[in-house]
């Protein structure tokens, strides 16, 4: 359900197949293709080993984008899934290599647990490849469950 006032949300982006940087750029362009979602900040790209998945999976490039949106969280999630599909992602097995992976990390201060939507992202506070780019663009953004800033969560991993 669309919101009348814009909400800040954070999206994790990753790719470990094909033109990884190009796939992330294409995803950002597609995400911002409608007036109801504006990409306001994008972190640097960070190279990381694949977590989980088949042995010898290619390394990932990861980033985080801040978006301002009047869409609701389910609509943003659907935009992420549609973008992945448009860029050729097929879901065959968990944590397999992929052209693009988009995760809704935070949606304002929303806390939700629904069958297809968990906010904040349930593992974001454990993952350097999420926290490092998030802390780069929004060090003071607060995890709505842990009540800790992104920069502090990142320091806790060190």
DRENBATI-415593 format. One record per atom (N, C-alpha, C): residue in three letters; x, y, z. Coordinates in steps of 0.1 Angstrom, whole numbers, padded with zeros to 4 digits, always signed. Each point is the difference from the previous one (the first is absolute). Last residue first. Layout:
<sites>
AlaXYZ;...
</sites>
This chain:
<sites>
Unk+0342-0067+0142;Unk+0014+0000-0001;Unk+0007-0006+0011;Unk-0048+0008-0006;Unk+0005-0012-0008;Unk+0015-0001+0000;Unk-0023+0037+0021;Unk-0003-0012+0007;Unk+0005-0013-0007;Unk+0000+0043-0021;Unk+0011-0001+0009;Unk-0001-0013+0008;Unk-0036+0010-0028;Unk+0012-0004-0008;Unk+0012-0001+0010;Unk-0040+0015+0018;Unk-0001-0014-0003;Unk+0012-0005-0008;Unk-0003+0046+0009;Unk+0003-0008+0012;Unk-0001-0015-0002;Unk-0012+0030-0035;Unk+0015+0001+0002;Unk+0004-0008+0013;Unk-0047+0004-0011;Unk+0008-0009-0010;Unk+0015+0000+0003;Unk-0033+0010+0042;Unk+0004+0006-0013;Unk+0008-0009-0009;Unk-0037-0016+0038;Unk+0014+0004-0002;Unk+0002+0006-0014;Unk-0039-0023+0022;Unk+0001+0013+0004;Unk+0015+0005+0000;Unk-0025-0043-0013;Unk+0012+0000+0009;Unk+0003+0014+0006;Unk-0037-0005-0031;Unk-0001-0010+0011;Unk+0011+0001+0010;Unk-0002+0029-0039;Unk-0012+0002+0008;Unk-0002-0011+0011;Unk+0045+0023-0022;Unk-0007-0013-0001;Unk-0012+0000+0009;Unk+0022+0045-0020;Unk-0002-0008+0012;Unk-0007-0013-0004;Unk+0035+0039-0024;Unk-0013-0006-0001;Unk-0001-0011+0011;Unk+0039+0028-0009;Unk-0008+0002+0012;Unk-0014-0006-0001;Unk+0035-0001-0035;Unk+0005-0006+0012;Unk-0009+0001+0012;Unk-0003+0002-0053;Unk-0010+0003+0010;Unk+0005-0005+0014;Unk+0026-0005-0041;Unk-0010+0010-0005;Unk-0010+0005+0011;Unk+0036-0033+0009;Unk+0006+0011-0008;Unk-0010+0011-0004;Unk-0014-0039+0023;Unk+0006+0009+0009;Unk+0007+0011-0008;Unk-0018-0035-0024;Unk-0011+0007+0007;Unk+0006+0011+0009;Unk+0029-0030-0022;Unk-0005+0010-0009;Unk-0012+0008+0006;Unk+0019-0034+0028;Unk+0011+0010-0004;Unk-0006+0010-0010;Unk-0028-0036+0016;Unk+0002+0011+0010;Unk+0011+0010-0005;Unk-0011-0039-0026;Unk-0012+0009+0001;Unk+0004+0012+0009;Unk+0032-0034-0006;Unk-0003+0004-0014;Unk-0013+0009+0000;Unk+0014-0021+0041;Unk+0008+0011-0003;Unk-0003+0005-0014;Unk-0033-0027+0033;Unk+0007-0001-0013;Unk+0007+0013-0003;Unk-0031-0011+0037;Unk+0010-0010+0001;Unk+0010+0001-0012;Unk-0041+0026+0006;Unk+0009+0004+0010;Unk+0012-0010+0002;Unk-0036-0008-0032;Unk+0008+0012-0004;Unk+0010+0003+0011;Unk-0036-0036-0003;Unk+0014-0002+0002;Unk+0009+0011-0003;Unk-0050+0001-0003;Unk+0004-0008+0012;Unk+0015-0002+0002;Unk-0026+0043-0022;Unk+0005-0012-0005;Unk+0006-0008+0011;Unk-0035+0032+0019;Unk+0011+0002-0009;Unk+0005-0014-0005;Unk-0038-0007-0006;Unk+0007+0013+0002;Unk+0003+0002+0015;Unk-0019-0039-0039;Unk+0004+0002+0013;Unk+0009+0013+0001;Unk-0036-0029-0035;Unk+0006+0013+0003;Unk+0004+0000+0015;Unk-0026-0036-0022;Unk+0010+0004-0011;Unk+0007+0013+0003;Unk-0031-0020+0033;Unk+0006-0012-0008;Unk+0010+0004-0010;Unk-0003+0033+0041;Unk-0011-0006-0008;Unk+0006-0011-0009;Unk+0013+0038+0039;Unk+0003-0014-0002;Unk-0012-0006-0007;Unk+0023+0052+0013;Unk-0011-0009-0005;Unk+0006-0014-0001;Unk+0010+0056+0014;Unk+0004-0014+0005;Unk-0012-0009-0004;Unk+0020+0054-0014;Unk-0010-0012-0001;Unk+0006-0012+0006;Unk+0016+0048-0007;Unk+0002-0007+0012;Unk-0010-0012+0001;Unk+0016+0017-0047;Unk-0003+0008+0011;Unk+0004-0007+0013;Unk+0008-0031-0030;Unk-0010+0008-0006;Unk-0005+0009+0011;Unk+0044-0035-0013;Unk-0007+0008+0009;Unk-0010+0008-0007;Unk+0022-0035-0024;Unk+0007-0001+0013;Unk-0008+0007+0011;Unk-0008-0025-0049;Unk-0005+0012+0007;Unk+0005-0002+0015;Unk+0024-0020-0046;Unk-0007-0002+0013;Unk-0005+0013+0006;Unk+0020-0026-0049;Unk-0005+0012+0006;Unk-0007-0003+0013;Unk+0036-0021-0040;Unk-0007-0003+0012;Unk-0004+0013+0007;Unk+0020-0021-0051;Unk-0004+0011+0008;Unk-0007-0006+0012;Unk+0021-0028-0031;Unk+0003+0012-0007;Unk-0002+0012+0010;Unk+0013-0049+0020;Unk-0011+0007-0006;Unk+0005+0013-0006;Unk+0011-0052+0028;Unk+0005+0012-0007;Unk-0011+0007-0008;Unk-0017-0028+0042;Unk+0007-0003-0012;Unk+0006+0013-0006;Unk-0028-0007+0041;Unk+0013+0005+0000;Unk+0009-0004-0012;Unk-0045-0027+0004;Unk+0004+0010+0010;Unk+0015+0003-0002;Unk-0027-0019-0042;Unk+0004-0005+0013;Unk+0006+0012+0008;Unk-0024+0009-0040;Unk+0000-0015-0001;Unk+0004-0006+0013;Unk-0016+0049-0025;Unk+0002-0006+0013;Unk-0001-0015+0000;Unk+0015+0041-0036;Unk-0008-0011+0002;Unk+0003-0006+0014;Unk+0010+0049-0029;Unk+0001-0008+0011;Unk-0010-0011+0000;Unk+0007+0038-0032;Unk+0003-0014-0003;Unk+0002-0009+0012;Unk-0014+0048-0005;Unk+0014-0001-0002;Unk+0005-0015-0001;Unk-0046+0012+0009;Unk+0003+0007-0012;Unk+0015-0001-0004;Unk-0015-0018+0042;Unk-0005-0008-0011;Unk+0004+0007-0014;Unk+0010+0023+0040;Unk+0009-0012-0001;Unk-0005-0008-0012;Unk-0027+0037+0010;Unk+0013+0004-0006;Unk+0010-0012-0001;Unk-0042-0007+0020;Unk-0002+0003-0014;Unk+0013+0004-0007;Unk+0000-0005+0047;Unk-0001-0013-0006;Unk-0002+0001-0015;Unk+0001+0039+0026;Unk+0013-0006+0000;Unk+0000-0014-0007;Unk-0040+0024+0005;Unk+0008+0007-0010;Unk+0014-0007+0000;Unk-0030-0015+0033;Unk-0004-0004-0014;Unk+0009+0006-0011;Unk+0006+0015+0045;Unk+0005-0014-0002;Unk-0004-0005-0014;Unk-0018+0041+0012;Unk+0015+0001-0003;Unk+0006-0014-0002;Unk-0045+0002+0012;Unk+0002+0004-0014;Unk+0015+0002-0003;Unk-0012-0012+0044;Unk-0003-0011-0009;Unk+0002+0004-0015;Unk+0005+0034+0034;Unk+0011-0010+0000;Unk-0003-0012-0009;Unk-0023+0046-0013;Unk+0001-0007+0012;Unk+0011-0011-0001;Unk+0002+0048-0027;Unk-0006-0014-0001;Unk+0001-0006+0014;Unk+0019+0042-0012;Unk-0014+0001+0005;Unk-0007-0013-0001;Unk+0056+0014+0004;Unk-0012-0006-0007;Unk-0013+0004+0007;Unk+0058+0003-0005;Unk-0011+0008+0006;Unk-0012-0005-0008;Unk+0051-0024+0010;Unk-0011+0005-0009;Unk-0011+0007+0008;Unk+0055-0020+0001;Unk-0010+0007+0008;Unk-0011+0004-0011;Unk+0038-0041-0004;Unk-0006+0012-0005;Unk-0011+0005+0010;Unk+0047-0034-0002;Unk-0013+0003+0006;Unk-0004+0013-0006;Unk+0035-0044-0016;Unk-0002+0015+0003;Unk-0014+0001+0008;Unk+0039-0040-0022;Unk-0011+0004+0008;Unk+0000+0015+0001;Unk+0022-0045-0029;Unk+0001+0015+0002;Unk-0013+0003+0007;Unk+0024-0050+0000;Unk-0011+0009-0002;Unk+0006+0014+0000;Unk+0024-0050-0014;Unk-0002+0011+0010;Unk-0011+0010-0004;Unk-0002-0052-0015;Unk+0007+0012-0003;Unk-0002+0010+0011;Unk-0003-0052+0011;Unk-0008+0010-0006;Unk+0008+0013-0002;Unk+0014-0045+0019;Unk+0006+0007-0011;Unk-0010+0010-0007;Unk-0026-0034+0029;Unk+0015+0002+0001;Unk+0005+0007-0013;Unk-0052+0007+0012;Unk+0009-0011-0004;Unk+0015+0005+0002;Unk-0035+0023+0032;Unk+0000-0004-0014;Unk+0010-0010-0003;Unk+0006+0037+0040;Unk-0009-0011-0003;Unk+0002-0004-0015;Unk+0019+0044+0003;Unk-0004-0006+0012;Unk-0010-0011-0002;Unk+0041+0025-0031;Unk-0014-0004+0001;Unk-0002-0007+0013;Unk+0038+0038-0004;Unk-0002-0014-0003;Unk-0015-0003+0001;Unk+0014+0050-0013;Unk-0001-0009+0012;Unk+0000-0014-0005;Unk+0006+0057-0014;Unk+0001-0014-0004;Unk+0001-0009+0012;Unk-0024+0050-0010;Unk+0009-0007+0009;Unk+0001-0015-0005;Unk-0016+0055-0017;Unk-0001-0015-0002;Unk+0011-0007+0009;Unk-0023+0048+0014;Unk+0010-0006-0008;Unk-0003-0015-0002;Unk-0043+0028+0011;Unk+0013-0003+0006;Unk+0010-0003-0011;Unk-0045+0031-0005;Unk+0005-0014-0002;Unk+0014-0001+0005;Unk-0049+0033+0003;Unk+0014-0002+0003;Unk+0004-0015-0004;Unk-0043+0018-0011;Unk+0006+0012+0005;Unk+0015-0001+0003;Unk-0044-0021-0031;Unk+0013-0004+0006;Unk+0007+0012+0004;Unk-0054-0008-0006;Unk+0012+0008-0004;Unk+0012-0005+0007;Unk-0055-0012-0012;Unk+0012-0005+0007;Unk+0012+0008-0006;Unk-0045+0007-0016;Unk-0003-0003+0015;Unk+0012-0006+0007;Unk-0003+0013-0048;Unk+0001+0011+0009;Unk-0002-0003+0014;Unk+0022-0035-0035;Unk-0013+0006+0002;Unk+0001+0011+0010;Unk+0038-0027-0014;Unk-0007+0003-0012;Unk-0014+0006+0002;Unk+0038-0017+0030;Unk-0003+0014+0000;Unk-0008+0004-0013;Unk+0016-0045+0006;Unk-0007+0003+0012;Unk-0005+0015+0000;Unk+0027-0015-0036;Unk-0013-0006+0000;Unk-0008+0004+0012;Unk+0045+0013-0001;Unk-0008+0007-0010;Unk-0014-0005-0001;Unk+0030-0023+0028;Unk-0003+0014+0005;Unk-0008+0008-0009;Unk+0016-0042-0015;Unk-0010-0002+0010;Unk-0004+0014+0006;Unk+0035-0001-0030;Unk-0013-0002-0007;Unk-0011-0002+0010;Unk+0044+0004+0017;Unk-0004+0012-0006;Unk-0014-0001-0007;Unk+0020-0039+0017;Unk-0005+0008+0011;Unk-0004+0014-0005;Unk+0018-0030-0031;Unk-0013-0005+0004;Unk-0005+0008+0012;Unk+0043+0010-0017;Unk-0011+0004-0010;Unk-0013-0005+0005;Unk+0037-0013+0025;Unk-0002+0014+0002;Unk-0011+0005-0010;Unk+0013-0045-0005;Unk-0006+0002+0013;Unk-0003+0015+0003;Unk+0003-0032-0043;Unk+0005+0013+0003;Unk-0006+0005+0013;Unk-0002-0051-0002;Unk+0000+0009-0011;Unk+0007+0013+0003;Unk-0014-0026+0043;Unk+0001-0005-0014;Unk+0000+0011-0010;Unk-0006+0006+0048;Unk+0012-0008-0002;Unk+0001-0008-0013;Unk-0026+0043+0032;Unk+0001-0007-0012;Unk+0013-0008-0001;Unk-0037+0035+0034;Unk+0012-0009-0002;Unk-0001-0007-0014;Unk-0024+0040+0037;Unk+0002-0004-0014;Unk+0012-0009+0000;Unk-0038+0022+0038;Unk+0012-0006-0003;Unk+0001-0005-0014;Unk-0029+0041+0024;Unk+0000-0012-0009;Unk+0014-0005-0001;Unk-0034+0036+0032;Unk+0014-0004-0004;Unk-0001-0014-0007;Unk-0034+0047+0012;Unk+0002-0015+0001;Unk+0014-0003-0005;Unk-0036+0044+0015;Unk+0014-0004-0003;Unk+0001-0016+0002;Unk-0045+0031-0012;Unk+0007-0008+0010;Unk+0014-0003-0005;Unk-0043+0038-0012;Unk+0011-0009-0003;Unk+0006-0006+0012;Unk-0052+0014-0002;Unk+0013+0007+0002;Unk+0011-0010-0003;Unk-0044-0015-0007;Unk+0000+0013-0005;Unk+0013+0008+0002;Unk-0006-0054-0010;Unk+0000+0009+0011;Unk-0001+0014-0006;Unk-0016-0051-0020;Unk+0008+0012-0001;Unk-0002+0009+0012;Unk-0006-0054-0001;Unk-0008+0012+0000;Unk+0009+0012+0000;
</sites>
